[in-house]
Amino acid sequence: MRNFNLLLIFIILLSLGACRSESETPAEITSTVMKTGKLSGKVMSQNGSKPIGGASVFTFDEKYKIYHTLSDSDGNFILEAPVGTRTVYIQTGNGSNFRTEISATIKDNETVNLNANQTKLNQVAKIAYVKGSYDKIEDIILNLGYTATEITNADLANINTLAQYDIVFLNCGSRNYTVNQALYPAIDANLAIFVANGGSIYASDWDVAYLVGGTNNTDNCGVSGGFVPDSKLCSKNLGSSGLVAASVNNAGLTAALGFNSLNIDYDLGAWQKIITYDPAYWEVLVKDATTNDALMLRTNQFTATGIPTTPIGNAPNTAFTTVCITLPGNIQISISVPTVAVPYLVALGATVGPCSGASGSGYIYYTTFHNHASGNIGNAGVILQYVIVNL
């Protein structure tokens, strides 16, 4: 009889277990839900005067999963990330030249507002410029709170001097007939070394001569000199003065600026008009809205044989490495991360180097329009601010 009672109790308990609803799953098999909170802020230039659109704001969890967002055209961002004290990175370009690191505590289901001092975009690059006849990119750099050192064509001809910098701005008219033209072969060779090893340059209007050869201005394709192959770019001094209705041809640039159309004032009698370019080599950032002619180009595809390996700018001293990470939606971003984190990110699918372009190559930006502080460059000034922090 006792055995029968025990069997009956066992059957009853078994039936009760079978009737358990799915909502009554034992606690020991319930999965842990990741707690998250938000950080909000406004990315500004180093002196706090200008908002920075299109900046990457990101952090990692303990397993190096990335949490990422972009600042809008007014510099505002909201980043959702796991709770806890995190290192938050704010970067433009691929993060090698302009970046900020801060420590922030993310609270469960709360939004923590970062103050303006925390979210300023810092300059880590060494920047130089060559004085021109018509442009003053250095004024725009200064207005953002960043610093640049004036160098000369003689400095460009000395690789030891040039290699000290990460970015060089070439103002229109700095390569002209008054310069000792015997320097040009050394300048051309050194700029090739500079870009191939990760240095970035910006040239405007007549200073396309640094890229493809010639002096002051050129009316022909295939002139001698320069370091960019003639097959990649042809520019002639055929542009006429006046307002040109232009459109922004890059989604990222459009989002960062907050507009996709503008009027550009070509206020000189003639300017270097882009005649032909290799679309596999150059990306068109701004074009003539009527003719579709390219007005602004960039590339990080520069390669050449026989280029010596030369440390450029801050690269030998940095503890950061550029990697390419793929976000949900198959969106790729190039960012700079602490070198110690690279093996963990590679294990999750990241690749070392930028997402596109020749490995190790810096950027070349070229604008047919000017960057001078005087004169009416209108919204083009905002584009040039973007160029500065994205080199």
Salt bridges, closest charged atoms under 4 A:
GLU62 OE2 - ARG86 NH1 3.16
ASP135 OD1 - HIS370 ND1 2.91
ASP188 OD1 - ARG175 NH1 2.95
ASP205 OD2 - HIS370 NE2 2.67
ASP267 OD2 - HIS372 NE2 3.49
ASP278 OD2 - LYS232 NZ 3.17
GLU283 OE1 - ARG298 NE 2.88
ASP293 OD2 - LYS273 NZ 3.63
